[in-house]
Amino acid sequence: MQQIPGSLNIPKTPELLRDFEQFKQLLKKRTGLDLDQYKFEQTYRRIYTMMERAGYRKFTDYFAHLAADEARLRGFIDRLAINVSELFRNPEQYEILRKQVLPELLKNSMQLKLWSAGSSYGAEAYSLAILLHELAPNRSHQILGTDIDQEVLERARRGVFAESDLRSVPPEYKQKYFRAFQENGRTQYEADPALKRYLKFERHNLLSDPYPRGFDLIACRNVVIYFSDEAKDRIFREFHQSLRPGGYLFLGNTERIFNYAQIGFENPSAFFYQKPQQEVQRWRNAS
Ligand SMILES: C[S@@+](CC[C@H](N)C(=O)[O-])C[C@H]1O[C@@H](n2cnc3c(N)ncnc32)[C@H](O)[C@@H]1O
């Protein structure tokens, strides 16, 4: 019996692989979610584990079980997308944002339009809101948070975080922007309404929905790691289209765009890809 590299006891027989192909087709037909655009090994391993836990040995039987109940099917899709996040994740990158990227963008525009793509439960979007509120308060900035998972979007709208979500938040921001309260015997932190007024959360599938346009900054961090190289390339090209000239794409710690120049980006510092300013001229002439 073949094993999946890096995982013990996950079988990968020809029958199971055929069965998995059928599972993917059934899922796509029913929900529109195309698992071929996700990395194979990781997706197979995760679904196999979920199937095993539910007591099934064939993917198609597991699909019948999921499809029999809409809430169960939705729960499966939600669990497939890993939602791990925290505020100011990789704080050194947020320092670049605070000191260089956002001040530069604010020189060109009074009100910024930002997008946290794959926002999970909103930690990244709220971090962006804090920085914008610190640098340029009381302006009509807009921050859009999107995710494929409805449940995390509900949490994002509520703006309530656990202590562990706040561990990288600078103490003065924690004090200023979060109200501690008790819920189910745990200390929780609710974000200040001053932050919430910049924020809007909507469902968006990066693999199949039309992309919103006109952003000064798009943060898409720790999301594309799950996708195939072709899907990633399409996403980065869409992001380029969605940015205003001079706008930035902000990626996660382990993510790089190797063909950034071909797409039309510059790469002024690690994790930040800029659509050249030069295009401002062309853009203005065109309008
Ligand atoms: C690890 S979290 C990243 C959260 C945040 N960006 C961060 O870096 O802390 C990845 C998120 O991507 C979302 N996601 C996965 N596939 C997606 C898709 N096709 N379209 C939109 N979001 C997706 C997941 O639901 C999950 O919430």
The ligand as a Gaussian input file, in Angstrom:
#p B3LYP/6-31G(d) Opt

LIG

0 1
 C       -4.592000      30.470000       7.461000
 S       -5.987000      31.499000       7.173000
 C       -5.172000      33.052000       6.913000
 C       -5.773000      34.159000       7.712000
 C       -5.024000      35.483000       7.620000
 N       -4.893000      35.925000       6.269000
 C       -3.682000      35.390000       8.289000
 O       -2.665000      35.348000       7.602000
 O       -3.647000      35.350000       9.516000
 C       -6.461000      31.030000       5.527000
 C       -7.856000      31.463000       5.151000
 O       -8.023000      31.296000       3.746000
 C       -9.363000      30.953000       3.517000
 N       -9.533000      30.336000       2.190000
 C       -9.199000      29.072000       1.794000
 N       -9.573000      28.878000       0.517000
 C      -10.126000      30.051000       0.091000
 C      -10.706000      30.462000      -1.144000
 N      -10.763000      29.649000      -2.193000
 N      -11.194000      31.727000      -1.234000
 C      -11.144000      32.562000      -0.161000
 N      -10.614000      32.218000       1.033000
 C      -10.103000      30.970000       1.164000
 C       -9.676000      30.001000       4.656000
 O      -11.073000      29.876000       4.883000
 C       -8.933000      30.635000       5.814000
 O       -9.787000      31.424000       6.600000

